[in-house]
């Protein structure tokens, strides 16, 4: 039972990362590698502030702001300096490695004696595992509702249209450069919040904890879309959140089956590749079946 609770809790904390990746990958149609730097950035900012005596809420808000700034940097590189989006994300990611080291002062910063958002919120009758699950569910619910509301506004619709048909939205007088920057800002702010929460739950922040986060986010998005569908934007948000939980469940299962932890990144990469190629494989399989039944 503890394993199930831990798996769901981890899935919820990482769901914010998945939502951030969804915004860039599906809404803006951009492969943004900034998340590999903004995730540990959120962890670094939160851990540093917590060790300095700041409240966990302040630490999370500061992490959100730091992630938003990272997204703005990538957006400016991409839109104003005309650097390709993929390369702009890589440049920001590389720069953030040094920034994170500068913020923490070392590669790993433990949170052994510091209060975290999970320790200061005492829920009667719940142990720490259930407390993490409850807080994670509450934060994810708030973020999902706010995103659903925001992307239903005129500004949010403009961001979605920028990723769907930039020429059309530009012809309507919308500055697509600003929309891209706003989308990257929002995405990396959510990723940084996820990093701050994961660091507080794990009890440390590490400069290398962002390695592979883009693949984890993509895995959550793709798994959610394949299993739960994409009929509407609301359905997409729910699918991404559930996809994050399912991904964590799959990881827990393969670890229980004896897979070495060092092979997890390889397993995730293969899983994402299979999920991305699923529509093509299904199309070819249907074509093959039709030819056989003739």
Helices and strands as residue ranges (DSSP letters): H 2-22, I 23-27, H 35-51, H 56-79, H 85-104, E 108-110, H 117-120, H 128-150, H 154-164, H 166-171, H 176-202, E 204-206, H 213-228, H 233-256, G 261-263, H 264-293
